[in-house]
Amino acid sequence: MLGHMDRREHLDITGKLARLGSDSVNGVAVEVFKALGNDSRWSILSYLGERFVSVNQIARDLGLPASTASRHIAVLEEAGLVHTGMRPASRGLEKVVARRFEAILVDLPRPGGHDDHVVEVGMPIGAYMDFQVQPTCGLAGSDGLIGLQDDPSSFYDPDRVTAQLLWLGAGFVEYQFPNRAPAGSTVTSVGLACEICSEAPMHDPDWPSDISVWINGIHLGEWTCPGDFGDQRGRLTPVWWPSTNTQYGLQKRWSVTAGGTSLDGTRLSEVSLDALGLQPDRPIGVRIGVRPEARHVGGLNLFGRAFGNYPQDIVLRLEYETPSAAPSL
């Protein structure tokens, strides 16, 4: 179960945020959903917040019989949603409970469940190979700023590879992803996922920006981000980062197939897979930016796995088909 097995391939834990992969085995995701599918257990999780609370106090404050509270806590612990311990009390020891996470993200299974015909590559946001940026611009890591704010030359800083947030008022950053589809296979879709938002002074929820993505130099289309979000602290945002600045973005997913390009399942453009010119022995270029001729030149913030709300880098996903096995004679 989630609380008793270290299944890093199925559960990504970053700070107080947990992520269940779509390929979770041994019923991990099912057990979590079952544990959450009860009003009393929801009440217990809500009541706990970030405190350690005794089982007896939980029962008393929520109006539950002590045996009932203990049973619900056992279910939550089995699913990995809380952890328990013992502490001194006025009479011996008492059992205390704490919530493990502030949020859980779940990747739903994809149609057909053919994750064995998928390869994904996560790219740190600071591992760009090319860039053109205009202020406001900058880079931040888990422990502090990288280089100087509003100085494009800071994007050359060797520590850029550790960046967990980058921002620019206009321009682009470009990455080179390896094509890891197996030799002899045929790529059937290219997907790109990242956490992103506009770039406003400090932050501003009403700050539209027309953000573009290119793959191998082919413009997939523009998406108008509504703003730069700072109304509440990002779940992963480091404590040193000022609360008045950008806190989190939106998770966006582009997908290119033979039928065209979509964004979060909605048609974006007619650009098809053939137009990308994928080659087995060539890297896949991904550019993310804001065109100077766009209607809304509102910049962008790009988040890494330790900043914002989602524990992921920029992810390139290739789905592929392999040749059918030759019939035996």
Buried (B, 14 or more C-beta within 10 A) or exposed (E): BBBEEEBEEBBBBBBEBBBBBEBBEEEBBEBBBBBBEEEBBEBBBEBBEEEEBBBBBBBEEBEBEEEEBBEBBEBBBBBBBBBBEEEEEEEEEBBBBBBBBEEBBBBEEBEEEEBEBBBBBBBBBBBBEEBBBBBBBBBBBBEEBBBEBEBBEBBEBEBBEBBBBBBBBBBBBBBBBEBEBEEEBEBBBBBBBBBBBBBBEEBBEEBBBBBBBBBBEBBBBBBEBBBBBBEEEBBBBBEEBEEEBBBBBBBBBBBBBEEBBBBEEEEBBEBBBEBBEBEEEEEBBBBBBBBEEBEBBBBBBBBBBBBBBBBBBBBBBBBBEEEEEEEEE
